[in-house]
Amino acid sequence: MKAQKDKEKLEEEADIVIKNNTTLNALREKAEEVWLRI
Amino acid sequence: MKLVGVTGPIASGKTSFAAMLAEKGALVIDADAIARDVVKPGKPAWQQIINYFGEDILQPNREIDRRKLGEIVFNAPEKLASLNKIVHPHVIAQIDRELENIERQYGNGQIVVVDVPLLIEVGLHKRCDLVVVVTADEDIRFARLLKQGLCKGANEGSKR
């Protein structure tokens, strides 16, 4: 329950949430996207 | 200076993500590395931790036995809170010093990533231009922790 609340609080405060469940290549693509947004 | 805060739970991949932004030209401030540094023997946080937890948590070389300390605090939330209360101000002060140095050295245009597990809890997110939360499903994070040898099982992993 606490973990879920912490997770919700984190995501509320975020400008971008990245779900990193797969590969480093997928994460790298997200990094490219974020870099373009900065 | 543009400040990007990267945070998320353990083994979510936030440090890998920060490293990818570093490849693009960002400078990265790693709060975990700072936290390891401020508890080295002789540093102020080291003394405060010994005052609170006692010398039983020391290794023969006087360094803090992180595994022993982890076993204590991850089984007692109030002790974890006390440890955080000791360590966090030292980490934040060091982050501030590094940010000042970067500003002096690189000027206003530099992109800086602060990789901080408790970015939001300590209020640093309010100073960031962009806050990125990296997450992953719990089972995937546990598998990563096991692979890295950072926990023995799901029970231990869930406390970290």
N, CA and C atoms of all chains as a GROMACS GRO file, in nm:
protein
  594
    1MET      N    1   0.084  -0.121   0.000
    1MET     CA    2   0.000   0.000   0.000
    1MET      C    3   0.088   0.127   0.000
    2LYS      N    4   0.189   0.127   0.092
    2LYS     CA    5   0.278   0.244   0.100
    2LYS      C    6   0.359   0.258  -0.030
    3ALA      N    7   0.405   0.140  -0.079
    3ALA     CA    8   0.484   0.141  -0.202
    3ALA      C    9   0.401   0.200  -0.318
    4GLN      N   10   0.275   0.162  -0.322
    4GLN     CA   11   0.186   0.212  -0.427
    4GLN      C   12   0.168   0.364  -0.415
    5LYS      N   13   0.150   0.412  -0.290
    5LYS     CA   14   0.133   0.557  -0.267
    5LYS      C   15   0.259   0.632  -0.307
    6ASP      N   16   0.376   0.575  -0.268
    6ASP     CA   17   0.503   0.639  -0.304
    6ASP      C   18   0.516   0.650  -0.455
    7LYS      N   19   0.477   0.542  -0.522
    7LYS     CA   20   0.487   0.538  -0.669
    7LYS      C   21   0.397   0.645  -0.731
    8GLU      N   22   0.275   0.656  -0.677
    8GLU     CA   23   0.181   0.756  -0.730
    8GLU      C   24   0.234   0.897  -0.709
    9LYS      N   25   0.292   0.920  -0.589
    9LYS     CA   26   0.346   1.053  -0.557
    9LYS      C   27   0.461   1.088  -0.654
   10LEU      N   28   0.548   0.988  -0.675
   10LEU     CA   29   0.660   1.008  -0.768
   10LEU      C   30   0.608   1.049  -0.905
   11GLU      N   31   0.512   0.974  -0.954
   11GLU     CA   32   0.465   0.996  -1.091
   11GLU      C   33   0.388   1.127  -1.102
   12GLU      N   34   0.324   1.168  -0.993
   12GLU     CA   35   0.253   1.297  -0.991
   12GLU      C   36   0.350   1.413  -1.012
   13GLU      N   37   0.466   1.403  -0.952
   13GLU     CA   38   0.562   1.514  -0.955
   13GLU      C   39   0.646   1.514  -1.083
   14ALA      N   40   0.636   1.408  -1.162
   14ALA     CA   41   0.723   1.394  -1.279
   14ALA      C   42   0.671   1.473  -1.398
   15ASP      N   43   0.764   1.526  -1.478
   15ASP     CA   44   0.728   1.580  -1.608
   15ASP      C   45   0.722   1.467  -1.710
   16ILE      N   46   0.810   1.369  -1.689
   16ILE     CA   47   0.817   1.255  -1.781
   16ILE      C   48   0.831   1.128  -1.697
   17VAL      N   49   0.752   1.026  -1.730
   17VAL     CA   50   0.766   0.896  -1.664
   17VAL      C   51   0.809   0.795  -1.770
   18ILE      N   52   0.919   0.726  -1.741
   18ILE     CA   53   0.970   0.626  -1.836
   18ILE      C   54   0.958   0.490  -1.773
   19LYS      N   55   0.888   0.402  -1.839
   19LYS     CA   56   0.878   0.265  -1.790
   19LYS      C   57   0.988   0.183  -1.857
   20ASN      N   58   1.081   0.136  -1.776
   20ASN     CA   59   1.199   0.069  -1.829
   20ASN      C   60   1.191  -0.082  -1.803
   21ASN      N   61   1.098  -0.146  -1.873
   21ASN     CA   62   1.079  -0.289  -1.851
   21ASN      C   63   1.153  -0.375  -1.954
   22THR      N   64   1.204  -0.311  -2.058
   22THR     CA   65   1.258  -0.396  -2.166
   22THR      C   66   1.410  -0.381  -2.181
   23THR      N   67   1.452  -0.329  -2.295
   23THR     CA   68   1.596  -0.334  -2.326
   23THR      C   69   1.665  -0.198  -2.307
   24LEU      N   70   1.797  -0.202  -2.304
   24LEU     CA   71   1.874  -0.078  -2.296
   24LEU      C   72   1.852   0.007  -2.421
   25ASN      N   73   1.830  -0.060  -2.535
   25ASN     CA   74   1.805   0.016  -2.657
   25ASN      C   75   1.675   0.097  -2.647
   26ALA      N   76   1.575   0.036  -2.584
   26ALA     CA   77   1.448   0.108  -2.566
   26ALA      C   78   1.469   0.226  -2.473
   27LEU      N   79   1.550   0.206  -2.370
   27LEU     CA   80   1.580   0.316  -2.276
   27LEU      C   81   1.656   0.427  -2.348
   28ARG      N   82   1.748   0.385  -2.437
   28ARG     CA   83   1.827   0.483  -2.513
   28ARG      C   84   1.736   0.569  -2.601
   29GLU      N   85   1.635   0.506  -2.658
   29GLU     CA   86   1.540   0.583  -2.742
   29GLU      C   87   1.469   0.688  -2.657
   30LYS      N   88   1.434   0.649  -2.535
   30LYS     CA   89   1.368   0.745  -2.444
   30LYS      C   90   1.465   0.858  -2.408
   31ALA      N   91   1.591   0.824  -2.389
   31ALA     CA   92   1.691   0.926  -2.356
   31ALA      C   93   1.702   1.028  -2.471
   32GLU      N   94   1.697   0.976  -2.595
   32GLU     CA   95   1.700   1.066  -2.714
   32GLU      C   96   1.582   1.162  -2.708
   33GLU      N   97   1.464   1.107  -2.678
   33GLU     CA   98   1.342   1.190  -2.674
   33GLU      C   99   1.356   1.299  -2.567
   34VAL      N  100   1.405   1.258  -2.450
   34VAL     CA  101   1.418   1.354  -2.340
   34VAL      C  102   1.521   1.460  -2.377
   35TRP      N  103   1.631   1.418  -2.439
   35TRP     CA  104   1.736   1.513  -2.476
   35TRP      C  105   1.681   1.621  -2.569
   36LEU      N  106   1.595   1.579  -2.663
   36LEU     CA  107   1.538   1.676  -2.756
   36LEU      C  108   1.443   1.772  -2.686
   37ARG      N  109   1.389   1.727  -2.575
   37ARG     CA  110   1.292   1.811  -2.502
   37ARG      C  111   1.359   1.910  -2.406
   38ILE      N  112   1.483   1.882  -2.370
   38ILE     CA  113   1.551   1.968  -2.271
   38ILE      C  114   1.582   2.105  -2.334
   39MET      N  115   2.223   2.730  -1.660
   39MET     CA  116   2.229   2.584  -1.637
   39MET      C  117   2.088   2.527  -1.636
   40LYS      N  118   2.073   2.418  -1.710
   40LYS     CA  119   1.943   2.348  -1.707
   40LYS      C  120   1.958   2.226  -1.620
   41LEU      N  121   1.868   2.214  -1.524
   41LEU     CA  122   1.880   2.105  -1.428
   41LEU      C  123   1.771   2.001  -1.454
   42VAL      N  124   1.818   1.877  -1.478
   42VAL     CA  125   1.725   1.766  -1.501
   42VAL      C  126   1.736   1.670  -1.384
   43GLY      N  127   1.626   1.649  -1.315
   43GLY     CA  128   1.625   1.555  -1.203
   43GLY      C  129   1.582   1.418  -1.253
   44VAL      N  130   1.662   1.317  -1.220
   44VAL     CA  131   1.626   1.179  -1.257
   44VAL      C  132   1.611   1.099  -1.129
   45THR      N  133   1.498   1.035  -1.117
   45THR     CA  134   1.475   0.958  -0.995
   45THR      C  135   1.394   0.832  -1.029
   46GLY      N  136   1.374   0.749  -0.928
   46GLY     CA  137   1.300   0.625  -0.946
   46GLY      C  138   1.348   0.524  -0.846
   47PRO      N  139   1.276   0.414  -0.834
   47PRO     CA  140   1.314   0.312  -0.735
   47PRO      C  141   1.442   0.238  -0.774
   48ILE      N  142   1.494   0.165  -0.678
   48ILE     CA  143   1.617   0.089  -0.700
   48ILE      C  144   1.599  -0.008  -0.818
   49ALA      N  145   1.705  -0.018  -0.899
   49ALA     CA  146   1.709  -0.110  -1.014
   49ALA      C  147   1.607  -0.076  -1.123
   50SER      N  148   1.562   0.051  -1.124
   50SER     CA  149   1.470   0.091  -1.231
   50SER      C  150   1.545   0.128  -1.358
   51GLY      N  151   1.674   0.159  -1.344
   51GLY     CA  152   1.754   0.197  -1.462
   51GLY      C  153   1.783   0.346  -1.468
   52LYS      N  154   1.760   0.417  -1.357
   52LYS     CA  155   1.780   0.563  -1.362
   52LYS      C  156   1.926   0.602  -1.386
   53THR      N  157   2.018   0.524  -1.331
   53THR     CA  158   2.160   0.558  -1.350
   53THR      C  159   2.202   0.531  -1.494
   54SER      N  160   2.150   0.422  -1.554
   54SER     CA  161   2.177   0.396  -1.696
   54SER      C  162   2.121   0.510  -1.781
   55PHE      N  163   2.002   0.554  -1.745
   55PHE     CA  164   1.938   0.663  -1.819
   55PHE      C  165   2.021   0.792  -1.808
   56ALA      N  166   2.066   0.821  -1.686
   56ALA     CA  167   2.149   0.941  -1.666
   56ALA      C  168   2.278   0.930  -1.748
   57ALA      N  169   2.335   0.810  -1.753
   57ALA     CA  170   2.458   0.790  -1.830
   57ALA      C  171   2.434   0.815  -1.979
   58MET      N  172   2.315   0.780  -2.026
   58MET     CA  173   2.282   0.803  -2.167
   58MET      C  174   2.272   0.953  -2.197
   59LEU      N  175   2.221   1.029  -2.101
   59LEU     CA  176   2.217   1.175  -2.120
   59LEU      C  177   2.359   1.233  -2.113
   60ALA      N  178   2.443   1.170  -2.032
   60ALA     CA  179   2.584   1.214  -2.025
   60ALA      C  180   2.652   1.194  -2.160
   61GLU      N  181   2.619   1.086  -2.229
   61GLU     CA  182   2.678   1.062  -2.362
   61GLU      C  183   2.642   1.174  -2.459
   62LYS      N  184   2.527   1.238  -2.432
   62LYS     CA  185   2.481   1.348  -2.519
   62LYS      C  186   2.548   1.481  -2.483
   63GLY      N  187   2.611   1.485  -2.365
   63GLY     CA  188   2.679   1.609  -2.327
   63GLY      C  189   2.640   1.663  -2.191
   64ALA      N  190   2.547   1.597  -2.124
   64ALA     CA  191   2.508   1.644  -1.990
   64ALA      C  192   2.617   1.607  -1.889
   65LEU      N  193   2.626   1.686  -1.785
   65LEU     CA  194   2.710   1.648  -1.672
   65LEU      C  195   2.618   1.581  -1.570
   66VAL      N  196   2.667   1.475  -1.506
   66VAL     CA  197   2.582   1.401  -1.413
   66VAL      C  198   2.636   1.412  -1.272
   67ILE      N  199   2.547   1.446  -1.180
   67ILE     CA  200   2.579   1.441  -1.037
   67ILE      C  201   2.506   1.319  -0.980
   68ASP      N  202   2.584   1.226  -0.928
   68ASP     CA  203   2.529   1.099  -0.881
   68ASP      C  204   2.518   1.102  -0.728
   69ALA      N  205   2.396   1.112  -0.679
   69ALA     CA  206   2.375   1.124  -0.534
   69ALA      C  207   2.420   0.999  -0.459
   70ASP      N  208   2.408   0.882  -0.523
   70ASP     CA  209   2.452   0.759  -0.456
   70ASP      C  210   2.603   0.763  -0.431
   71ALA      N  211   2.677   0.811  -0.531
   71ALA     CA  212   2.823   0.819  -0.516
   71ALA      C  213   2.858   0.919  -0.405
   72ILE      N  214   2.785   1.030  -0.403
   72ILE     CA  215   2.809   1.130  -0.297
   72ILE      C  216   2.775   1.069  -0.161
   73ALA      N  217   2.664   0.995  -0.156
   73ALA     CA  218   2.622   0.935  -0.028
   73ALA      C  219   2.727   0.835   0.022
   74ARG      N  220   2.792   0.766  -0.072
   74ARG     CA  221   2.898   0.672  -0.030
   74ARG      C  222   3.020   0.749   0.020
   75ASP      N  223   3.043   0.866  -0.041
   75ASP     CA  224   3.162   0.944  -0.004
   75ASP      C  225   3.146   1.011   0.133
   76VAL      N  226   3.027   1.064   0.160
   76VAL     CA  227   3.011   1.142   0.285
   76VAL      C  228   3.011   1.054   0.410
   77VAL      N  229   3.004   0.921   0.391
   77VAL     CA  230   3.008   0.833   0.509
   77VAL      C  231   3.144   0.763   0.523
   78LYS      N  232   3.243   0.813   0.451
   78LYS     CA  233   3.377   0.755   0.465
   78LYS      C  234   3.437   0.796   0.600
   79PRO      N  235   3.527   0.712   0.652
   79PRO     CA  236   3.584   0.742   0.784
   79PRO      C  237   3.640   0.885   0.791
   80GLY      N  238   3.605   0.951   0.900
   80GLY     CA  239   3.655   1.086   0.922
   80GLY      C  240   3.562   1.195   0.871
   81LYS      N  241   3.470   1.158   0.782
   81LYS     CA  242   3.375   1.258   0.731
   81LYS      C  243   3.267   1.282   0.837
   82PRO      N  244   3.208   1.403   0.838
   82PRO     CA  245   3.111   1.435   0.944
   82PRO      C  246   2.995   1.335   0.954
   83ALA      N  247   2.942   1.290   0.841
   83ALA     CA  248   2.828   1.197   0.847
   83ALA      C  249   2.869   1.064   0.910
   84TRP      N  250   2.995   1.023   0.884
   84TRP     CA  251   3.046   0.898   0.942
   84TRP      C  252   3.038   0.905   1.094
   85GLN      N  253   3.086   1.015   1.150
   85GLN     CA  254   3.086   1.029   1.296
   85GLN      C  255   2.943   1.028   1.350
   86GLN      N  256   2.854   1.098   1.281
   86GLN     CA  257   2.715   1.104   1.329
   86GLN      C  258   2.649   0.965   1.324
   87ILE      N  259   2.683   0.888   1.221
   87ILE     CA  260   2.625   0.752   1.209
   87ILE      C  261   2.678   0.664   1.322
   88ILE      N  262   2.806   0.676   1.350
   88ILE     CA  263   2.863   0.595   1.460
   88ILE      C  264   2.800   0.635   1.594
   89ASN      N  265   2.780   0.766   1.611
   89ASN     CA  266   2.718   0.812   1.735
   89ASN      C  267   2.579   0.751   1.752
   90TYR      N  268   2.508   0.735   1.642
   90TYR     CA  269   2.371   0.685   1.649
   90TYR      C  270   2.365   0.532   1.655
   91PHE      N  271   2.442   0.465   1.568
   91PHE     CA  272   2.429   0.319   1.555
   91PHE      C  273   2.534   0.241   1.635
   92GLY      N  274   2.637   0.310   1.680
   92GLY     CA  275   2.742   0.242   1.757
   92GLY      C  276   2.851   0.185   1.667
   93GLU      N  277   2.961   0.144   1.730
   93GLU     CA  278   3.078   0.098   1.653
   93GLU      C  279   3.061  -0.043   1.599
   94ASP      N  280   2.953  -0.113   1.638
   94ASP     CA  281   2.930  -0.248   1.587
   94ASP      C  282   2.912  -0.252   1.435
   95ILE      N  283   2.876  -0.139   1.378
   95ILE     CA  284   2.853  -0.139   1.233
   95ILE      C  285   2.980  -0.109   1.154
   96LEU      N  286   3.093  -0.101   1.225
   96LEU     CA  287   3.220  -0.073   1.156
   96LEU      C  288   3.291  -0.202   1.115
   97GLN      N  289   3.359  -0.196   1.003
   97GLN     CA  290   3.449  -0.305   0.962
   97GLN      C  291   3.583  -0.282   1.033
   98PRO      N  292   3.674  -0.381   1.032
   98PRO     CA  293   3.803  -0.362   1.098
   98PRO      C  294   3.880  -0.239   1.047
   99ASN      N  295   3.859  -0.201   0.920
   99ASN     CA  296   3.930  -0.083   0.866
   99ASN      C  297   3.859   0.048   0.899
  100ARG      N  298   3.758   0.042   0.985
  100ARG     CA  299   3.682   0.158   1.033
  100ARG      C  300   3.580   0.211   0.931
  101GLU      N  301   3.572   0.145   0.815
  101GLU     CA  302   3.467   0.186   0.721
  101GLU      C  303   3.335   0.127   0.769
  102ILE      N  304   3.226   0.195   0.733
  102ILE     CA  305   3.095   0.143   0.772
  102ILE      C  306   3.065   0.017   0.692
  103ASP      N  307   3.020  -0.085   0.762
  103ASP     CA  308   2.980  -0.210   0.697
  103ASP      C  309   2.839  -0.189   0.641
  104ARG      N  310   2.834  -0.160   0.512
  104ARG     CA  311   2.706  -0.120   0.450
  104ARG      C  312   2.603  -0.232   0.457
  105ARG      N  313   2.651  -0.358   0.448
  105ARG     CA  314   2.558  -0.470   0.452
  105ARG      C  315   2.494  -0.478   0.592
  106LYS      N  316   2.579  -0.462   0.695
  106LYS     CA  317   2.529  -0.468   0.832
  106LYS      C  318   2.432  -0.353   0.860
  107LEU      N  319   2.471  -0.235   0.816
  107LEU     CA  320   2.385  -0.119   0.836
  107LEU      C  321   2.253  -0.136   0.760
  108GLY      N  322   2.263  -0.192   0.640
  108GLY     CA  323   2.142  -0.218   0.560
  108GLY      C  324   2.048  -0.312   0.630
  109GLU      N  325   2.105  -0.417   0.691
  109GLU     CA  326   2.020  -0.514   0.762
  109GLU      C  327   1.945  -0.446   0.877
  110ILE      N  328   2.013  -0.352   0.941
  110ILE     CA  329   1.948  -0.281   1.054
  110ILE      C  330   1.836  -0.190   1.002
  111VAL      N  331   1.871  -0.104   0.907
  111VAL     CA  332   1.774   0.001   0.871
  111VAL      C  333   1.660  -0.050   0.783
  112PHE      N  334   1.686  -0.154   0.703
  112PHE     CA  335   1.577  -0.201   0.617
  112PHE      C  336   1.480  -0.291   0.693
  113ASN      N  337   1.510  -0.315   0.821
  113ASN     CA  338   1.416  -0.388   0.905
  113ASN      C  339   1.352  -0.297   1.011
  114ALA      N  340   1.386  -0.169   1.009
  114ALA     CA  341   1.333  -0.077   1.111
  114ALA      C  342   1.315   0.061   1.047
  115PRO      N  343   1.195   0.091   1.001
  115PRO     CA  344   1.172   0.218   0.929
  115PRO      C  345   1.218   0.341   1.006
  116GLU      N  346   1.205   0.339   1.140
  116GLU     CA  347   1.244   0.459   1.216
  116GLU      C  348   1.396   0.478   1.212
  117LYS      N  349   1.468   0.365   1.205
  117LYS     CA  350   1.615   0.376   1.196
  117LYS      C  351   1.657   0.421   1.055
  118LEU      N  352   1.583   0.375   0.956
  118LEU     CA  353   1.611   0.422   0.820
  118LEU      C  354   1.588   0.573   0.812
  119ALA      N  355   1.479   0.619   0.875
  119ALA     CA  356   1.449   0.763   0.875
  119ALA      C  357   1.561   0.840   0.945
  120SER      N  358   1.613   0.785   1.055
  120SER     CA  359   1.721   0.853   1.126
  120SER      C  360   1.848   0.858   1.041
  121LEU      N  361   1.877   0.746   0.975
  121LEU     CA  362   1.995   0.743   0.889
  121LEU      C  363   1.982   0.847   0.777
  122ASN      N  364   1.863   0.851   0.716
  122ASN     CA  365   1.840   0.949   0.609
  122ASN      C  366   1.856   1.092   0.662
  123LYS      N  367   1.808   1.113   0.784
  123LYS     CA  368   1.815   1.247   0.844
  123LYS      C  369   1.961   1.289   0.868
  124ILE      N  370   2.045   1.191   0.892
  124ILE     CA  371   2.188   1.221   0.909
  124ILE      C  372   2.253   1.246   0.772
  125VAL      N  373   2.226   1.156   0.678
  125VAL     CA  374   2.304   1.157   0.552
  125VAL      C  375   2.255   1.264   0.453
  126HIS      N  376   2.123   1.280   0.441
  126HIS     CA  377   2.070   1.367   0.336
  126HIS      C  378   2.125   1.511   0.337
  127PRO      N  379   2.132   1.577   0.453
  127PRO     CA  380   2.184   1.716   0.449
  127PRO      C  381   2.326   1.723   0.393
  128HIS      N  382   2.409   1.622   0.423
  128HIS     CA  383   2.546   1.622   0.371
  128HIS      C  384   2.544   1.600   0.219
  129VAL      N  385   2.454   1.514   0.173
  129VAL     CA  386   2.447   1.488   0.028
  129VAL      C  387   2.398   1.613  -0.044
  130ILE      N  388   2.295   1.676   0.010
  130ILE     CA  389   2.241   1.795  -0.055
  130ILE      C  390   2.345   1.908  -0.057
  131ALA      N  391   2.417   1.923   0.053
  131ALA     CA  392   2.521   2.027   0.058
  131ALA      C  393   2.628   2.002  -0.049
  132GLN      N  394   2.665   1.876  -0.068
  132GLN     CA  395   2.765   1.843  -0.168
  132GLN      C  396   2.710   1.866  -0.310
  133ILE      N  397   2.584   1.829  -0.331
  133ILE     CA  398   2.522   1.855  -0.462
  133ILE      C  399   2.526   2.006  -0.490
  134ASP      N  400   2.493   2.086  -0.390
  134ASP     CA  401   2.496   2.233  -0.408
  134ASP      C  402   2.635   2.281  -0.445
  135ARG      N  403   2.737   2.225  -0.376
  135ARG     CA  404   2.875   2.266  -0.408
  135ARG      C  405   2.910   2.229  -0.552
  136GLU      N  406   2.869   2.109  -0.593
  136GLU     CA  407   2.901   2.065  -0.731
  136GLU      C  408   2.827   2.151  -0.834
  137LEU      N  409   2.702   2.186  -0.803
  137LEU     CA  410   2.627   2.272  -0.896
  137LEU      C  411   2.692   2.410  -0.908
  138GLU      N  412   2.738   2.463  -0.795
  138GLU     CA  413   2.806   2.594  -0.799
  138GLU      C  414   2.933   2.586  -0.883
  139ASN      N  415   3.009   2.477  -0.864
  139ASN     CA  416   3.132   2.459  -0.941
  139ASN      C  417   3.103   2.450  -1.091
  140ILE      N  418   2.999   2.374  -1.124
  140ILE     CA  419   2.963   2.358  -1.267
  140ILE      C  420   2.923   2.492  -1.326
  141GLU      N  421   2.843   2.566  -1.252
  141GLU     CA  422   2.798   2.698  -1.301
  141GLU      C  423   2.918   2.790  -1.326
  142ARG      N  424   3.012   2.786  -1.231
  142ARG     CA  425   3.133   2.869  -1.246
  142ARG      C  426   3.214   2.827  -1.368
  143GLN      N  427   3.226   2.695  -1.382
  143GLN     CA  428   3.315   2.642  -1.486
  143GLN      C  429   3.252   2.641  -1.626
  144TYR      N  430   3.122   2.610  -1.632
  144TYR     CA  431   3.061   2.590  -1.764
  144TYR      C  432   2.959   2.698  -1.802
  145GLY      N  433   2.920   2.781  -1.706
  145GLY     CA  434   2.824   2.887  -1.738
  145GLY      C  435   2.682   2.836  -1.744
  146ASN      N  436   2.596   2.922  -1.804
  146ASN     CA  437   2.452   2.897  -1.795
  146ASN      C  438   2.397   2.790  -1.888
  147GLY      N  439   2.465   2.764  -1.997
  147GLY     CA  440   2.407   2.676  -2.098
  147GLY      C  441   2.418   2.527  -2.067
  148GLN      N  442   2.494   2.493  -1.969
  148GLN     CA  443   2.522   2.351  -1.943
  148GLN      C  444   2.399   2.276  -1.892
  149ILE      N  445   2.379   2.156  -1.944
  149ILE     CA  446   2.272   2.069  -1.894
  149ILE      C  447   2.332   1.978  -1.787
  150VAL      N  448   2.269   1.978  -1.672
  150VAL     CA  449   2.317   1.897  -1.560
  150VAL      C  450   2.206   1.802  -1.517
  151VAL      N  451   2.244   1.676  -1.504
  151VAL     CA  452   2.149   1.575  -1.457
  151VAL      C  453   2.184   1.542  -1.312
  152VAL      N  454   2.084   1.554  -1.225
  152VAL     CA  455   2.105   1.506  -1.087
  152VAL      C  456   2.030   1.374  -1.073
  153ASP      N  457   2.108   1.270  -1.046
  153ASP     CA  458   2.053   1.134  -1.033
  153ASP      C  459   2.037   1.109  -0.882
  154VAL      N  460   1.914   1.122  -0.836
  154VAL     CA  461   1.889   1.119  -0.691
  154VAL      C  462   1.772   1.025  -0.661
  155PRO      N  463   1.798   0.913  -0.593
  155PRO     CA  464   1.688   0.820  -0.563
  155PRO      C  465   1.571   0.886  -0.489
  156LEU      N  466   1.601   0.978  -0.397
  156LEU     CA  467   1.494   1.041  -0.318
  156LEU      C  468   1.476   1.188  -0.356
  157LEU      N  469   1.487   1.216  -0.485
  157LEU     CA  470   1.479   1.354  -0.537
  157LEU      C  471   1.357   1.428  -0.484
  158ILE      N  472   1.242   1.363  -0.491
  158ILE     CA  473   1.116   1.428  -0.454
  158ILE      C  474   1.103   1.436  -0.301
  159GLU      N  475   1.143   1.329  -0.233
  159GLU     CA  476   1.133   1.326  -0.087
  159GLU      C  477   1.215   1.436  -0.021
  160VAL      N  478   1.331   1.468  -0.081
  160VAL     CA  479   1.415   1.573  -0.020
  160VAL      C  480   1.387   1.712  -0.079
  161GLY      N  481   1.294   1.719  -0.172
  161GLY     CA  482   1.250   1.848  -0.226
  161GLY      C  483   1.337   1.905  -0.337
  162LEU      N  484   1.436   1.828  -0.383
  162LEU     CA  485   1.525   1.880  -0.488
  162LEU      C  486   1.452   1.897  -0.622
  163HIS      N  487   1.343   1.824  -0.641
  163HIS     CA  488   1.270   1.832  -0.769
  163HIS      C  489   1.220   1.974  -0.795
  164LYS      N  490   1.198   2.051  -0.687
  164LYS     CA  491   1.145   2.187  -0.704
  164LYS      C  492   1.247   2.277  -0.772
  165ARG      N  493   1.372   2.240  -0.767
  165ARG     CA  494   1.476   2.321  -0.830
  165ARG      C  495   1.508   2.276  -0.973
  166CYS      N  496   1.444   2.167  -1.016
  166CYS     CA  497   1.476   2.112  -1.149
  166CYS      C  498   1.388   2.174  -1.257
  167ASP      N  499   1.446   2.189  -1.378
  167ASP     CA  500   1.368   2.235  -1.491
  167ASP      C  501   1.284   2.122  -1.549
  168LEU      N  502   1.331   2.001  -1.530
  168LEU     CA  503   1.259   1.883  -1.582
  168LEU      C  504   1.281   1.767  -1.484
  169VAL      N  505   1.173   1.699  -1.450
  169VAL     CA  506   1.185   1.585  -1.359
  169VAL      C  507   1.146   1.458  -1.435
  170VAL      N  508   1.239   1.364  -1.440
  170VAL     CA  509   1.214   1.237  -1.509
  170VAL      C  510   1.211   1.124  -1.406
  171VAL      N  511   1.103   1.050  -1.405
  171VAL     CA  512   1.094   0.933  -1.317
  171VAL      C  513   1.111   0.808  -1.404
  172VAL      N  514   1.209   0.727  -1.368
  172VAL     CA  515   1.230   0.600  -1.439
  172VAL      C  516   1.175   0.489  -1.350
  173THR      N  517   1.086   0.410  -1.404
  173THR     CA  518   1.026   0.302  -1.325
  173THR      C  519   1.043   0.170  -1.401
  174ALA      N  520   1.015   0.063  -1.331
  174ALA     CA  521   1.008  -0.069  -1.395
  174ALA      C  522   0.922  -0.155  -1.303
  175ASP      N  523   0.861  -0.257  -1.358
  175ASP     CA  524   0.778  -0.344  -1.275
  175ASP      C  525   0.863  -0.411  -1.168
  176GLU      N  526   0.798  -0.440  -1.054
  176GLU     CA  527   0.870  -0.492  -0.938
  176GLU      C  528   0.946  -0.621  -0.968
  177ASP      N  529   0.880  -0.714  -1.039
  177ASP     CA  530   0.947  -0.842  -1.067
  177ASP      C  531   1.073  -0.822  -1.152
  178ILE      N  532   1.066  -0.726  -1.241
  178ILE     CA  533   1.183  -0.698  -1.326
  178ILE      C  534   1.296  -0.636  -1.243
  179ARG      N  535   1.258  -0.544  -1.152
  179ARG     CA  536   1.360  -0.481  -1.066
  179ARG      C  537   1.426  -0.585  -0.974
  180PHE      N  538   1.345  -0.676  -0.919
  180PHE     CA  539   1.402  -0.781  -0.834
  180PHE      C  540   1.498  -0.868  -0.913
  181ALA      N  541   1.459  -0.901  -1.035
  181ALA     CA  542   1.547  -0.985  -1.119
  181ALA      C  543   1.680  -0.913  -1.143
  182ARG      N  544   1.674  -0.781  -1.165
  182ARG     CA  545   1.798  -0.704  -1.186
  182ARG      C  546   1.883  -0.702  -1.059
  183LEU      N  547   1.817  -0.684  -0.944
  183LEU     CA  548   1.891  -0.683  -0.817
  183LEU      C  549   1.959  -0.817  -0.793
  184LEU      N  550   1.887  -0.924  -0.821
  184LEU     CA  551   1.944  -1.058  -0.801
  184LEU      C  552   2.064  -1.077  -0.893
  185LYS      N  553   2.048  -1.033  -1.018
  185LYS     CA  554   2.155  -1.048  -1.116
  185LYS      C  555   2.280  -0.970  -1.073
  186GLN      N  556   2.257  -0.854  -1.011
  186GLN     CA  557   2.370  -0.771  -0.966
  186GLN      C  558   2.423  -0.816  -0.830
  187GLY      N  559   2.357  -0.916  -0.770
  187GLY     CA  560   2.400  -0.965  -0.639
  187GLY      C  561   2.370  -0.867  -0.528
  188LEU      N  562   2.272  -0.780  -0.549
  188LEU     CA  563   2.243  -0.677  -0.449
  188LEU      C  564   2.135  -0.719  -0.350
  189CYS      N  565   2.071  -0.833  -0.374
  189CYS     CA  566   1.980  -0.886  -0.273
  189CYS      C  567   1.969  -1.036  -0.294
  190LYS      N  568   1.924  -1.103  -0.187
  190LYS     CA  569   1.918  -1.249  -0.194
  190LYS      C  570   1.781  -1.301  -0.237
  191GLY      N  571   1.680  -1.218  -0.223
  191GLY     CA  572   1.547  -1.264  -0.260
  191GLY      C  573   1.448  -1.149  -0.260
  192ALA      N  574   1.325  -1.179  -0.300
  192ALA     CA  575   1.223  -1.075  -0.314
  192ALA      C  576   1.196  -1.005  -0.182
  193ASN      N  577   1.203  -1.078  -0.071
  193ASN     CA  578   1.173  -1.017   0.059
  193ASN      C  579   1.272  -0.905   0.091
  194GLU      N  580   1.400  -0.934   0.068
  194GLU     CA  581   1.502  -0.832   0.094
  194GLU      C  582   1.490  -0.718  -0.008
  195GLY      N  583   1.467  -0.756  -0.132
  195GLY     CA  584   1.458  -0.654  -0.238
  195GLY      C  585   1.344  -0.557  -0.215
  196SER      N  586   1.233  -0.606  -0.162
  196SER     CA  587   1.117  -0.518  -0.144
  196SER      C  588   1.139  -0.413  -0.038
  197LYS      N  589   1.236  -0.436   0.053
  197LYS     CA  590   1.263  -0.339   0.159
  197LYS      C  591   1.355  -0.227   0.113
  198ARG      N  592   1.424  -0.249  -0.001
  198ARG     CA  593   1.526  -0.152  -0.042
  198ARG      C  594   1.472  -0.044  -0.132
   0.00000   0.00000   0.00000
